Each structure stands twice: as C-alpha cells, then as structure tokens.
Amino acid sequence: MRAMYRPSGKGLSLVLICVLACSAGGCGAGRGSTTHGAARSPEPQSTASAADTSTSLGASLPSGAVAKVGSHLISSSALERWLAGHMRSLPPASRLVPPNFADCVAQLKEEPITPEGSAGNPAQLRKECRARYEAARHQALEELITATWTLEAAREMGVGSGGAGSVGRLLGPDEIDPALVSTATSTATAVRRAIARGLPPVSAADVAAYYAHHPDSYATVPELRDVQLARTQTQARGNLVREELEGGKTFAQVVKEKGVSEADFSIEGLVLELRPTEYGEPNLNHAIFEAKPNELLGPIQTVYGFFVFEVKAIHPARLKPLSEVAGSIREQLSRSREEQAIARFVEQWHAKWTARTSCAGGSVVRGCQGFDAAASTDLPGKLYSFG
C-alpha cells in the first residue's frame, strides 16, 4: 500500500506540497506503518524533555487551537474541515472519514494482506484507519504551517500576492481557504525570483576565472604526456632500477634486464602521448600527470607491480575557446549563486519561523517549537524549501 502523503521536490515551488491523495486501489499507509501495512498512531516525542517542551508550548495556545504561526491561529476544527474537504475529492476507496472510516475499512477487507494483528476484525481495521488519519492530519498541519511561513516571507519581502491582509484572509482561526496552499506555491516562486534579482550579475572576469580553473571541462583533447617507465615486481628491484637510471643507464637498457619489464603501451621504455586514464591504476596515472618534466620518480606501487618513471614531454590539452563556452559558464555560475542564496535564505527563514510557531501537545510536527526529529516517526523530507 502506498503512502498517503509524500513531499514532492520538483520545480521552483515549495517542497511543501504533499499530495493529499492515494491511489484508487486503496488507502495509503501512514508514516508509522509496518512492513505488513499496519500503521500505528503517530508517537509522541520519546524523551521526557521533548514531551515537557511540547506540553508547555501548547499550554499557551487558546482552547481549541492546534497551532499558532506568528499571529495566526489554526484551530482543530478548521484543520479537520480543511482535511475533510480534501478527502471528499478522493475516490471512495481512498477516503479516510472519521469516526467510522467505513470506506477505508471496506477497502482494507479487500486487501490480500490485512494489517498486522487485525485478522480482518472491523474494530482493528478501524484502528488502522484511525492511525492513518492521524498521520494524514499531521502532514496536513505541516503543509498549512509551511504555506503560512511562505506567505509571511513574501509579505515581509513585499513580493508576490503576500499583501498585509492576504495571510489572514486565507488562514482564518476557524476557516481555512482551500486556495491557501496553491497561493503559497505560486508565492514561493515569486520569493525565489526576488532573491535571484538581488544577486550581483556574473561578470566577464567571473566567467574567465571559472574557465581557467576548470580546463578539463572544456578540453576537446585532454593533456597528453610522453613518459618513460620501467616495471618491477618488488620494491627492492624498483629501488635498484632507480639507482641504475640515476647512474646513467637509460630506460631502454634497464627494461631489458632480469626482473624488469616494459610497461603497457611502451616501446623500449617509452610511451608516447599517454592519456590521463590510460593505466588501470589511478595512483599511477595521478603520479604521472602531477610530475614535472625530467624528474625521475618511483617506485610507485600498484597491483601490477612497482613503476619507476620520468615524464619527458607534456602536450597541453586543446580547449574549446572561451567565446564558445562563456554563455554556458555564465548560466551555470548564475544558477549556482542563486541556489546558494536560496539555501542561506531558507536556513534563516526556517529558524525565524520555527521560533514563531507553537503547536498543541500531540500535534508537534515539523516546523513547531519542540519538534524532535530524532524521535519522530514522521516521513523524512525537506518540507521547508524554495528549491
């Protein structure tokens, strides 16, 4: 059975949009469901300190309120009506309608595997449906909190449709406008665009610097090297080869000696125009392409033996001209700056509005003060993001 709500991470809108639907084939599993499909009620915070914190924060809320976001109250009755409206839009087999959950119970009876421990018992199936409903209720509250945060962020920035009265109009204490989430989604795009507009443009110097520091990304032919190598099976023999080369012998001479052999692709110890990944040993490739010309190095250990080598010539990479790739570099740098600015904004925005959001005990979800992510059985997800 599929989960009823899962955050979507696509596009420029908030990752707050949890699809309030499940497949027509059955009710979705709640966040606490077991491997057999059985869902348990959302668990309270597991530590005493977390429970005490949520209780004390919730105690400050007016009677009947489930959450306070800034100056906006969300009542339990308004949350229930808002969720019920979504449930009515679903196929009957997918609905979770308290208190009897008739559609859900009927659907579970048709499942090939009934929830663990229920044995098809209607009372146990209703308990399963109640657990799923509570999970859906928690996710609906998360969605409303995030939508409110988004509209308040837009109002503070003076962008989108986040006028002074829009949040209060959409999120009344006793009634929640169905357009709240869709308005927040479009507003998130406006917030993102406003952040992007405030960034300095990518300069020609920025583009040139990036091009200079990432030559491999624009090479039509990579850097090639002519290198002399000799391979031995032991480090001791490799050390002796190096001493012989330092004493005046050539690679062509030492590769013919006992206990020494030619490296792959070489003729009399010389490889011409070696590519950066030619050899199967990354440490040998790295050593060769980091070496300075005419510097005797080794022995380098590999699974194929020990190598002594000397770079004789470097053939520089042939690059696409800067004029040809400047546009794509500019776009890439602009996108990277925007993502970094969005990330900084979201981090500050999340901390600011978490401090302004309190929830009643038993309804402490992501975004509420006192929420303990480590103890939560909620679905993990980036619910608060403009990315």
ABEGO torsion letter per residue (X at the ends): XBBABBBBABEABBAABBBBBBBAAEBBBBAABBAAGBBBBBBBBABAAAAAAAAAAAAABBBGBABBBEABBBBAAAAAAAAAAAAAABBAAABBBOAAGAAAAAAAAABABBBBGAGGBAAAAAAAAAAAAAAAAAAAAAAAAAAAAAAAAAAAAGBEABBAAAAAAABBAABBBAAAAAAAAAAAAAAAAAAAAABBBBBAAAAAAAAAABAAAABABBBBBBBBBBBBABAAAAAAAAAAAAAGBBAAAAAABBGBBBBBGBBGGBBBGBBAAABABAAAAAAAAABBBGBBBOBBBBAAEBBBBBBABBBBBBBBBAAAAAAAAAAAAAAAAAAAAAAAAAAAAAAAAAAABBBBBGABBBGBBGBBAAABABBBEBABBAX
